[in-house]
Amino acid sequence: MSLLRPALLVVDVQNDFCPGGALAVMQGDRVVPVLNRYIEIFSKDKNPVIASRDWHPARTKHFKDFGGPWPVHCAQNTPGAAFHPALKLPPRTIIVSKGMDPEKDSYSAFQAIDERGRPLLGILKDLDVKELWIGGLATDYCVKASVLDALKNFKVRLLMDAIKGVNIHPDDAKTAVEEMLKAGARKMTLEQRFKDKQE
């Protein structure tokens, strides 16, 4: 793994962002089995696993009905807001929620808090995390925002085999990846991780 204590951040792998959901990312569910492999690795090494989620109130300026850009999605306590059923989050997963403020969009997981109200940055510092491995949905929105915020305080590995984009414009995800790498994120895949482990 790394001499730096890493944590895995799984960004918004929720039903509404997967095929059949209210704001589906094309092939968004394909990140699930890959993320499960990363979760196994981090759990085995006893390193933290964190999962962020959109957790919107019924009325928010984030939604089209109230002047925002998006259809209703991931409303609190609805099936669409639940994590994808095949995502194997371990019992000790730290869950952080964002988007609760009806006046804010909150794309970044660093705008999320846990059930005790602790912000993600504080949680990671308490755990002495130095490096974040980040995957999930969607590349061009919440993953990008989370990675760019993470780079202010941590080394970041962008999990290239565990991200998918919305691509409202055809190259949005590609452009987002370029922006994250330019900002200092480093690419990672399961294949590369196992290669590194063997060397």
MARFIZA-69843 format. One record per residue: z, x, y of N, C-alpha, C, O, CB in turn; residue in one letter. Coordinates in steps of 0.2 Angstrom, whole numbers, plus 5000, padded with zeros to 4 digits. Atoms other than C-alpha are relative to their C-alpha. Glycine has a CB too. Example, Ala and Ser with C-alpha at 12.3 -4.5 7.8 and 13.67 -1.06 7.14 Angstrom:
500050044994503950624978500050045006500350095005500649955000A499949964994503650684995500349965005500449995011499350025002S
***
This chain:
500050044994500050005000500050045006499550075008500649955000M499949964994500650095016500750025001501249994999499749965006S499449984998502050195022500349965005500949955006500050085002L499850054995502150075036500249934997499849914992499549995006L499950065003503049915031499549945002499549935008500849985001R500450054998501749785030500249934999500749924995499350014996P499950075002501749595030499349975000498949995003500549965006A500650035001500449475025500049935005500549905004499849984993L500050064996499949335038499449964998498949984999500050025008L500550055002499049185031499949955006500449915007500249974993V500150044994498249095046499749934998499149934996499650035005V500350075000498048905045499649984994499149954995499749995006D500450025006497448875027500249934998500649924993500150054994V499750075000497748685029499449964998498849974999500349985007Q500650055002496748535022499549985005498949985003500449944997N500550024995495948485038499550055002499050045005500449985006D500549954998495148655040499650024993499250074994500450065002F500449995006494448655022499549944999499649895001500550014994C500550055001492948555015500449934999500849934994499650024994P499750075001493348365016500549995006500749935006500349994994G499550014994494548395031499749985006499149985007500450065001G500250034994494448325048499650055005499250045009500649985004A500349954996493948495056499850064995500050114996500450035005L500149955006493248585040499650065002499150055006499649964995A500449945000492648765040499650004994499849994988500550065001V500449995006491148785029500250054995500350114997499350015002M499749965005491748855013500750035001500950084999499550064999Q499349984998493448875020500550014994500950054994500349955005G499650005006494248845003499950064996500350084992499949944996D500149945004493449004997500550065001500550114998499350025001R499549954999494749105005500750004996501050044995500250005008V499450025003496149024995500150054994500650084993500049934997V499849965006495949124978500150075002500450114999499449994995P499949934997495749284988500750015003501050065001499450025005V499450004997497249254998500650004995501150034995500149955005L499550005005498249214982500050074997500650094995499749954995N499949935002497849394976500450045005500850085002499350034999R499649964995498449464992500849985000501250025000499849995007Y499350035000500049354991500350034994500950054994500049924999I499749975006500349424973500250075001500750094999499550004994E499849934999500249604979500650005005501050045003499350035004I499449994995501449574994500649984996501150014998499849965006F499450035003502649474983500250054995500850074995499949944996S499849945005502649614969500350055004500850085001499450024997K499749944996502949744983500649985004500950025007499550035004D499450034996504349634990499950015008500450025012500650044998K500250004993503449635007499949935003499749884999499450045002N500050074998503549475018499349975000498850005001500250005007P500650055000502249335017500249955005500749915005499849974993V499950054995502049225032499449965001498849985000500150045007I500550044999501049075034500049965006500549925007499949954994A500050044994500548995050499749934999499249934995499750045006S500350065001500048815052499949965007500449975011500449954996R500150054994499348695066500549944998500549924993499349985001D499550055001500748565068500049955006500549955010500750034998W500150044994500048445082500449945000500449904995499349995001H499850074999500848295089499449955000498949975000500549995006P500650055000499848135088499650005007499049995007500349934999A500350004993499548145107500050075003500550105004500349955005R500049934998498948315113499350015004498849995002500150054995T500749984996497648385126499650044996499050054998500250035006K500449965005497048485111499449954997498949984995500450034995H500550055004496148325104499549975005499749965011500449954997F500550034996494548245111500349945003500149925009499449994996K499850074997495448075113500450015006500549965010500449974995D499649994994496548155127499750065004500150105007500750024997F500349954996495248275135499950074997499650115001500450005006G500149945003495248415123499350014996498949974996500550024995G500649995003493848495113499949984992499449984990499850075000P500050015007494348445095500149934998500549905001500550054997W499850065003494448295084500750014997501050064997499549984994P499350005002496148245078500050044993499750034989500349934999V499949965006496748375065500750024999501050035005499550065000H499349975001498348445057500549965004501050005007500050075002C499450044996499448305065500650014995500550004989499849935001A499449985003501248335060500149944994500049884995500649995005Q499850045005501748265043499449964997499649914993500649965001N500650045003499948205038499750054994499950114994499549995005T500349965005499048265022499550055003499550115000499649954995P500549954997497748355033500450065002500150125003499649975006G499649944997499148465040500350044994500650104996500649985004A499749975005499748515023499650064998499050074999500149964993A500349955002499348685016499549984994499749944990500450064998F500450025005497848685004500450014993500850054992499450055000H499650015006498548634987499950064995500450074991499849944996P500149955004497848784978500350075003500350124999499350014998A499749954997498648904990500750024997501149974998500050005008L499449985004500048994980500550035005500750095003499950034994K499549974995501349024994500750014996500949964993500149965006L499449995004502949094986500649975004500549955009500250084999P499450044997504649004989500350045006500550005011500550004995P499749974995505149135001499650015006499750055011500350074998R500549994995503649125012500349975007500749925007499449954999T499850024993504049115031499549965003498949985004500250065004I500550044997503148965038500249995008500749985010500149934997I499950014993502848965057499549955002498949945000499950075004V500450064998502148815066499850015008500250035012500449934999S500250004993501148805082499649945002499449904998499550065001K500450064998500248675093500449945001500249895002499549994995G499650064999501748565095500149985007500249925009500750024998M500050024993501648575114499449965002498949995001500150065005D500750044999500448435119499650025006499150005007500249935002P500349974994500048535135499650064998499350095003500450015006E500349935001499448695126499649994993499749954989500550054999K500450005006498048735113500350044994500350024989499350035002D499649965005499048875104499650024994499749994988500649964998S500449975006497748965093500350054997500350064991499350025003Y499749945003498749115090500649994996501049954998500150065005S499450015003500049125077500650035003501250015002500050044993A499549974996501049225089500349955006500749965010499850065004F499750064996501349055099500349964995500649904997499449975003Q499750045005502148995083500750014999500950075001499650004993A499349995002503948975078500249974994499949934991500549965006I499850025007504948955062500549945001500549915007500450054996D499650065000506048805058500750015005501049965007500249974993E499449984996507548895068499850015007500250025011500450064997R500249994993506448915083499950075002499850095008500549975005G500249924999506149105081499350015001498949994996500350044995R500749984999504449165088499850054994500250094992499950025007P500349965006503349255075500250085002500450124998499349994999L499949934998503549425085500750024999500850074996499850015008L499349995001505449415084500150014993500550054990500449955003G499950005008505349375065499850074998500150104994499749944997I500349945003504249525062500450065002500550114998499350015002L499649944998505249645072500750004996500950064995500250005008K499450005004506849585063499950034993500450064990500349935000D500249985006505949625047499850075000499650104994499549954997L500349934999505449795053499350014998499150064995500550054996D500750005002503649755050499650055005499850045011499749935000V500449964996502449885057499249994999498950015004500150084998K500850025001500749825050499949934997500349914993499850064995E500150075002500049655048499350004996498850034999500049955006L500650025004498749605035499849935001500249895000500050024992W500150064997497849455042499449974997498850004997500050005008I500550045002496749325034500149935001500649915003499950014992G499950074999496449135034499449975004498849995004500649995003G500550044997495549015045500249985007500849985009499949934997L500749985001494549015056499950075004500250085009499549955003A500149944997493849185060499950005007500250055011499450034997T500250004993493249145077500549965005500349955011499349965001D499550034996494749045083500750034999500950085002500049924999Y499349985001496549065076500150064997500650104998500349944996C499949945003496249215066499850055005500250105006499450024994V500149954994495449305081500650005005500850065007499349985004K499450004995496849255093500650034997500950065001500149925002A499449975004498149305080499950075000500450115001500149974993S500149935001497349475077500150035007500450095008499350014997V500049974993497149515096500750005002500950055006499549965005L499350004998498949465099500450054996500850094998500349934999D499749955004499549565084499950075002500450115001499849994993A500149934998498749725090500450025006500450085007499250005002L499649984994499849725105500650044998500950085001500249945005K499349975002501349775094499950034993500450064990500549954999N500149985007500649815076499350034999498850025002500149944995F500649985003499349905066499749934996500149904994500050064995K500350065003498149765059499550024995499050064997499849955005V500550005005497149755043499749935000500049884999500250024993R500350065000495849615045499749994993499350034990499450005005L500250015007495549545027499349975000499249915000500549954997L500750025000493649535027499849954995499349914996499550065000M500250045006493549445010500449945000500449904996500150044994D499550064999494849315016500049965006500549945009500750024998A500150034994494149245032499449965000498949984997500150055006I500650044999492849105036500049985007500649965010500049954995K500050024993492249055053499749935001499449904996499650045004G500350074998491848885062499350015001498949974999500449975006V500749994998490248955069499749945004499249915002499650024994N500350054996489948815082499350035003498849995003500549985006I500649964999488648945088499950054994500450074991500050045007H500149975006487849035073500350074999500550084993499350014999P499749935000488549215077500750005002501050065003499650055003D499449994997490249165083500550044995500950084998500349925000D499649965005491149235067499950075001500350115001500049974993A500249934999490149395068500350035006500550095006499350004999K499849974994490549415086500750015000501050065003499849955006T499350005000492349375083500350074996500750104999500349944997A499949945004492449515070499950065004500350115004499650004993V500149954996491649635081500550015006500750075007499350005003E499550004995492849595095500750034997501050075000500149935003E499449985003494349615083500050084998500550114999500249964994M500149935002493749785077500050055006500350105006499450014995L500049964994493349845094500750015003500950065006499549975005K499350004997495149805099500550044996501050064998500349935000A499649955004495849915085500249974993500550014989500650015003G499850025007495949805069499550044995499050074997499849934999A500449965005495349895053499849954994500249914992500450064997R500250045006494349815039500450014994500650074993499350014999K499749995007495149785022499749944996499649894998500849995001M500150045005494649705006500450014994500750074994499250004998T499649995006495449684989499750064997500150104994499949944995L500349945004494149814982500250065004500450115000499349995001E499849944996494649934996500750024999500950074998499849995007Q499349995001496449904993500250044994500650084993500449935001R499949975006496349944975499750074999500050124996499749964994F500349945000495250094978500550055004500650115001499350005004K499549964996496550164991500650014995500950074995500249965006D499449995004497950134978499950054995500350094993500149934997K500149955005497050244965499950075003500050124999499349984997Q500149944997496750384977500650045001500650105003499650005006E
***
